[in-house]
């Protein structure tokens, strides 16, 4: 398996633009997680899915952020409109079991810069 | 407010030295503790999943212990090597599906 795949790896955009980050989890993993990493706040869980259903989105910072998982092999994290403070590295991770029960495998991350 | 702390923030050791660092977490609502190794410009790599008080896990020269009653976990590295240089993160998972990452301990192993 190729592991968790994220695209793009780098994204530079202007304030106000829509940004879409993509993730393909490891085949067979039932859980998918979106994280954000910043210098100020470290690594934070934004939202996670079980069998394509969002379970907990309490970490999503505000309404500008939305995430979907239309099928077991694809998820998106969208920011609309983007702001400079959204600049961060966004990681996607997947696992067999939910939070705590099993190792999470992280993707390479998407480095987002909003100008 | 749930708080996960790691100490020290950073340390530098000589190759061959053994070292350890600490993750402190709330002692209530514990579900699991994960340790990750995170090299610069890469993604976090899982080391251990720990769920039971008294758990001890080992992977090569790295081992970890867990005390859920007092809310701490130790990570040990025996005979540090330059390739061990990384940031070591712990993540505390609650019984109500929250995960909080610690700030990490940055380890530099000097050849």
Contacts between the chains, C-beta under 8 A, distances in Angstrom:
chain1	res1	chain2	res2	distance
A	42	B	101	5.5
A	42	B	102	7.7
A	42	B	103	5.4
A	42	B	104	7.2
A	43	B	44	7.5
A	43	B	89	6.8
A	43	B	91	7.8
A	43	B	101	4.1
A	44	B	101	7.3
A	45	B	98	7.7
A	45	B	99	4.9
A	55	B	97	7.0
A	56	B	97	5.4
A	56	B	98	7.8
A	58	B	98	7.9
A	91	B	43	6.1
A	91	B	44	7.4
A	98	B	97	7.4
A	99	B	31	7.1
A	99	B	32	7.4
A	99	B	93	4.9
A	99	B	97	5.5
A	99	B	98	7.9
A	99	B	99	5.5
A	100	B	31	4.5
A	100	B	32	3.0
A	100	B	34	7.5
A	100	B	49	7.4
A	100	B	51	6.8
A	100	B	93	3.8
A	100	B	99	7.8
A	101	B	32	6.8
A	101	B	49	7.4
A	101	B	51	7.6
A	102	B	49	6.5
A	103	B	34	7.6
A	103	B	46	4.1
A	103	B	49	5.7
A	104	B	34	7.3
A	104	B	46	6.3
A	105	B	46	7.1
A	106	B	43	4.0
A	106	B	44	4.9
A	106	B	45	7.4
A	107	B	43	6.2
A	108	B	42	7.5
A	108	B	43	5.3
A	109	B	43	5.5
